[in-house]
Amino acid sequence: MSKEELRSYRLNSAEEPTDEMLEAIMLAVQKSACQSTLRAKEELDKRFNAAKAEIARRKAAHGMRL
């Protein structure tokens, strides 16, 4: 199935998808979910690192040992 066919297909009750269509759709969903998960993990790591840096900065500003 070409990308154009996949993009033009819409799940509805008028037309049953073929096994090939369903597989292509599920692979596209899998790829999208993996990319979304990676972006979320990168954002979470960035926020944790920023929080750790802020804690270290505050401890240093108050003369505390790390």
C-alpha positions in Angstrom: 0.0 0.0 0.0 1.4 3.4 -1.0 1.6 6.3 1.4 -0.9 8.1 -0.8 -3.4 5.3 -0.5 -2.9 5.1 3.3 -3.4 8.8 3.7 -6.6 8.8 1.6 -8.2 5.9 3.4 -10.5 6.7 6.2 -12.0 4.1 8.6 -15.8 4.1 8.2 -18.6 1.7 7.9 -18.9 2.0 4.1 -15.6 0.3 3.3 -13.9 -2.5 5.1 -10.1 -2.2 5.2 -7.9 -5.0 3.9 -5.4 -6.8 6.0 -2.7 -4.9 4.2 -4.4 -1.6 5.0 -4.8 -2.5 8.7 -1.2 -3.5 8.9 0.0 -0.3 7.3 -2.3 1.8 9.6 -1.0 0.0 12.7 2.6 0.4 11.7 2.0 4.1 11.2 0.4 4.3 14.7 3.3 2.4 16.2 5.9 4.7 14.6 3.9 7.8 15.8 3.6 6.4 19.3 7.3 5.6 19.5 8.3 9.1 18.4 5.8 10.6 20.9 7.3 8.5 23.7 10.8 9.5 22.8 9.9 13.2 22.7 8.1 12.9 26.1 11.2 11.2 27.6 13.5 13.9 26.3 11.3 16.6 27.8 11.1 14.8 31.1 14.9 14.4 31.2 15.3 18.0 30.4 13.0 19.1 33.2 14.6 16.7 35.7 18.1 18.1 34.8 16.8 21.7 35.1 15.3 20.9 38.6 18.6 19.2 39.7 20.6 22.2 38.5 18.2 24.6 40.4 18.6 22.6 43.6 22.3 22.6 43.3 22.3 26.3 42.6 20.2 27.0 45.7 22.3 24.8 47.9 25.5 26.6 46.6 23.9 30.0 47.2 23.1 29.1 50.8 26.6 27.7 51.4 25.4 24.1 51.8 27.4 21.1 50.7 26.1 19.1 47.7 
